[in-house]
Amino acid sequence: MLVLRRKVGESIVLAGVINVSVLAVEGERVKIGISAPPDVTIVREELLRNNDADPTQNPNTPIPPAQPQPR
């Protein structure tokens, strides 16, 4: 794990396309902003853990393409 210190207004860049900025520090909470291309899914970790039992609720689970309906 890489650990960095950033001040409000500073950011890091991931994979050259995802920008993570520190917007504010309020007590022990940090407000971050994430800019990423539309094809990058961003999900809070706790949502992934809560949805492990139901893969249809996990946005990172690939959904097979719809099959054409017979006419």
C-alpha positions in Angstrom: 0.0 0.0 0.0 1.3 3.4 -0.9 0.6 6.1 1.8 0.7 9.7 0.8 0.1 13.0 2.7 -1.8 15.7 0.8 -3.0 19.1 1.8 -6.3 20.7 0.8 -6.1 21.6 -2.9 -3.5 18.9 -3.7 -4.2 15.8 -5.7 -2.8 12.6 -7.0 -3.2 11.0 -10.5 -3.9 7.3 -11.0 -3.1 5.5 -14.2 -2.7 8.9 -15.9 -6.5 9.4 -16.1 -8.0 9.4 -12.6 -7.5 12.5 -10.5 -8.1 12.3 -6.7 -8.2 15.7 -5.0 -8.4 16.7 -1.4 -11.3 19.2 -1.2 -11.5 19.7 2.6 -10.5 18.3 6.0 -13.2 18.5 8.6 -12.0 17.0 12.0 -11.2 13.4 11.3 -13.1 13.3 8.0 -11.6 14.1 4.6 -13.7 15.2 1.6 -12.2 14.0 -1.7 -13.1 14.6 -5.3 -12.6 12.1 -8.0 -12.4 12.9 -11.7 -12.4 9.9 -14.1 -13.4 9.0 -17.6 -17.0 7.9 -18.0 -16.0 4.2 -18.5 -14.4 4.0 -15.0 -16.7 2.8 -12.3 -16.2 4.5 -8.9 -17.9 2.7 -5.9 -17.5 3.2 -2.2 -15.8 0.1 -0.7 -18.6 -0.5 1.9 -21.1 -0.8 -1.0 -19.0 -3.6 -2.6 -18.8 -5.4 0.7 -22.5 -5.1 1.4 -23.4 -6.4 -2.1 -21.0 -9.4 -2.2 -24.0 -11.7 -1.5 -25.9 -10.4 -4.5 -23.6 -9.9 -7.6 -26.4 -8.2 -9.5 -26.2 -5.3 -7.1 -22.4 -5.0 -7.6 -21.7 -2.3 -10.3 -18.3 -3.9 -11.0 -19.9 -7.3 -11.9 -20.1 -7.6 -15.7 -23.6 -8.0 -17.0 -24.0 -10.2 -20.0 -25.5 -8.5 -23.1 -29.2 -8.9 -23.6 -30.2 -11.7 -25.9 -32.3 -10.8 -28.9 -35.9 -11.8 -28.4 -37.6 -14.0 -31.1 -40.2 -12.3 -33.2 
